[in-house]
Amino acid sequence: MIWTNDPTRLMLVASLAMSYALVCLAPYLRTRRKHLAAQRAKAEAAANPGWIVAYASQTGNAEELAGQTLATLRLAGIPAQLSELSALQDEDLQRAERILFLVSTYGEGDAPDAAAAFAGRLMTRGLALPHLHYAVLALGDSAYAQFCGFGRALDAWLQEQGAQSLFPRVEVNRSSAEAIGAWRQQLSHLAGTSDAPDWGAPAFTPWRLAARVLLNPGSAGAPVYHLELEPQDGALPAWESGDLVQAAAPSDAERAREYSIASIPADGRVHLLVRLHTHADGSHGAASGWLTQQAEVGQTVQLRLRQHRRFRLEDNLQRPLILIGNGSGIAGLRGHLKARTAAGRARNWLLFGERNEAHDYHYREELATWQLHGKLEKLDMVFSRDQPQRRYVQDRLAEQADTVRAWVAAGAAIYVCGSLDGMAAGVDAALAAALGRDALNQLAAAGRYRRDVY
């Protein structure tokens, strides 16, 4: 105890104690400063929201263009914020002075999944928006009768609420560069800058067709091929399960065809599942014909990868997963199963539909192996033509309503991949019957119900 009476030692102990306290306090102070700064930024944004760039994307095109639009505004020094359309509330519309809407159309004129909550919550009633100035970029495909149907409906609704259009609606047919250029020109005029960032899509690069296998010989349906491709320069780019690849056929390079990626980077190659499309006159689809019939194994194919954030796993990687689809939609679901098994996540349930078990059971051995090793907890395969009465994946889903509710209650996310006609609507109706439409909409808004349908 003698040392406690030494003033020098006492000062040293006090100094060490003070240093230790400061070390412990510093992280708290940094966190506190960040929290206060975030609160100030939020308050400033609420008081002066500037511009809002709102997007509703089904496969990622509208989201990508929204990001480029945001970059153009910020380059001009205009305060702007990015928001998915379903995240906007009526107070956001009441408060904002300018909103740029970039929206796609799902199927025949419907709102995409990213806009369903907005359409149901706001576009079914009236709002007084005479102060709001807006513009609409509508993305669509003229092959559908209701071309840009949701974009047109949104534009009409905004006008009915008294909002004022900054310039006429711009409609984009199949990612038309000319139409996107018109939007960019109008935007640059509004922002007062011509020094906008490059809006060009990534260039196509040469890939080697390394393997091609017919998966369904003897099938009553169109031929389905498993393709494997590797970059010609040997550098494999990064992607995530759920992403897409665009393939350009030499005969129609201006209209690239999108395919779900059925592999993960650890596989060393991009895997695709391509169904050969045959027109009424017997000719083949430009992209599917090139990839499955004309290009020789070893030949060069022009590809580019594209993020599809609305179908990625992201936060759902850790959740139980219900995967539902049909036909070539197994490609996108297979990518997710590969990512899940690589991450050690075993609570996976696959419900999948095709024509005949004898000919159309794609990736049978792989699925059986995953199930045997406990990586695929539940597997429901439905073959529509193996019994007198046609049965589809949505029928099996309806029969499993109690199990669906149990999985969702346990935190499961739902991913749907495959045909828009028939399957997607049937599955959506079965899920709504099992869970309730409001609950299903809430899952979609939370990112726990995602679809890649075509």
Sequence and secondary structure as in RCSB ss.txt:
>XXXX:A:sequence
MIWTNDPTRLMLVASLAMSYALVCLAPYLRTRRKHLAAQRAKAEAAANPGWIVAYASQTGNAEELAGQTLATLRL
AGIPAQLSELSALQDEDLQRAERILFLVSTYGEGDAPDAAAAFAGRLMTRGLALPHLHYAVLALGDSAYAQFCGF
GRALDAWLQEQGAQSLFPRVEVNRSSAEAIGAWRQQLSHLAGTSDAPDWGAPAFTPWRLAARVLLNPGSAGAPVY
HLELEPQDGALPAWESGDLVQAAAPSDAERAREYSIASIPADGRVHLLVRLHTHADGSHGAASGWLTQQAEVGQT
VQLRLRQHRRFRLEDNLQRPLILIGNGSGIAGLRGHLKARTAAGRARNWLLFGERNEAHDYHYREELATWQLHGK
LEKLDMVFSRDQPQRRYVQDRLAEQADTVRAWVAAGAAIYVCGSLDGMAAGVDAALAAALGRDALNQLAAAGRYR
RDVY
>XXXX:A:secstr
 GGGG HHHHHHHHHHHHHHHHHHHHHHHHHHHHHHHHHHHHHHHHH   EEEEEE SSSHHHHHHHHHHHHHHH
TT  EEEEEGGG  HHHHHH SEEEEEEE BTTTB  GGGHHHHHHTTTS    TT EEEEEEEE TTSSSTTHH
HHHHHHHHHHTT EESS  EEEESS HHHHHHHHHHHHHHHT S          EEEEEEEEEES TT SS  EE
EEEEEETTS      TT EEEEE GGGTTS EEEE  S GGGSSEEEEEE  B TTS B HHHHIIIIIS TT E
EEEEEE  GGGS GGGGGS EEEEEEGGGHHHHHHHHHHHHHTT   EEEEEEES HHHH TTHHHHHHHHHTTS
 SEEEEEETTSSSS   HHHHHHHTHHHHHHHHHTT EEEEEE IIIIIHHHHHHHHHHH HHHHHHHHHTT EE
EEE 
